[in-house]
Amino acid sequence: MRNVDPIAFFSEHRDTIFRICGVLGTLLVLFLMVRAIAMRMGGWSAARARVSRELAVTRHAFAAPVRNWYRHRRDLRYLTRALRSPLTWRDAERAMAAVRPLCEPGRPWAVTVTRDLVLVRLAGPTDSMPAPAAPWEPGIDEEGEDVPGLWMIPREDLPMVPTDEAAREYRPVLVAVGRDGGAGGTGGCAFLDAGGGPPVIGLEGDVRNRAVLLRTLAAQMEARLPAGLVTVSEGVHPRYPGMPVRDAHRIVRDTEPQRGYGPVLVAPHAPDPLPAEFAEPVRRPDAPRFLLGSPGRGHVRLLLIDRHGQLVVTGTPLLTAAGALARAVARALRDIPPVLPPMPPAGSGTGVRGELFEEFDATGGSERSEHSADPAADGASGRSVGSLGSVGSVGSVEEPAAASDARPTDAPHPGRGAGAVSARAGDGADGPARSARSASPAIDPAAAEAGAAGATGAEDSAGPGSEEGDSRGAPAGVGRSARTPDRPSRT
């Protein structure tokens, strides 16, 4: 290297030297620029924290769509399973009915059903609201603190629905509003009582989600309430040409309540001019209700939904994820159970007499036939007690017309339910009261021959005369247990 000429070396490696100097100069300029920016942001530490935050935001922006899609699918599966199960609806209704007499002066207005718990939300003054009685417990939040106005109970400890007068008058109409993400992070299925509180339920928020939510709530009320109580006006569904809002309101106003439930009007906006019942509180439980796709006016319970599908009942802590609610309701609409039927009065029986399930001798029917003085009266009052549509689906035995006219039976019991329909004696095997699920037992040949002999008036009937009297006085299926097959009459 001593004998190397520097000028010759520079001439030979000039390109390499210029390239290295250019790279070093560029790095120096970039360092000076980054330093100037970092000093303007408050120093190297502040600049490093800000860069980390921006990277996290960018990563979240790219991962959020995938994460939201997985969350939507999870909520859809959960809500579909919950809404298809009748136990979910019945446990929610039982909890609402059981809490009502215990929380005075509060009122239950929403309920959340999870896998193991039922949480009921109460409205009313917190200071005067009583403490939950056992087995009820106060609801807790994520930190373990008690939540005012929230009662919870394990599902297996739910009490039976009370049958007193106040319980019979309370008829909640529950509709699903999404998956609850509120107190305790339970994530259960949340229900709102559309039959209580203000007469008007209004929707506000994102236009698209608000229209979908209106149709979802209307579909649930149509599936749950008795037929003819829900009237849908124009503008609710693009494929349903309803009537104008004023005409629909007149129909709802003239519709009579059914089974204690009042009519419901579903409309995109309130009628103009505003009817008086919109601004007045509900005076009776079967008063008309209104579901509007706008904020509405008057005495309104307002539901706010944003573009992400999050729904909140304004003025309350209830926050639900309703993005998958519409598709879940569409899948489970056929399985949604109707509202609870009217409760029987306290102390009333089941509507089925015990005599129908007791064993009697065939001679009992013969004695009733002998004591009967008017065969025509017996035939007019005769009913087949062998076919009860709601008791074991028992089918009646087919007999000739002449033998069935003289069939005796007991008078109908006043406490018998409407489902226990008894067939007339003149109805054949295909009568309307015959249960389709019951199979008619085999006819006794001796009884059939005796019945045919009585119908034609022939003197040469098969067997002794006592068999004819037994076939007329005690036909097959009368005086025996509904679960006992027919046997030949004992003489």
Summary of the structure (lengths in Angstrom):
residues: 491
radius of gyration: 37.9
end to end distance: 140.7
largest distance: 154.8
contacts: 1444
relative contact order: 0.09
helix: 39%
strand: 16%
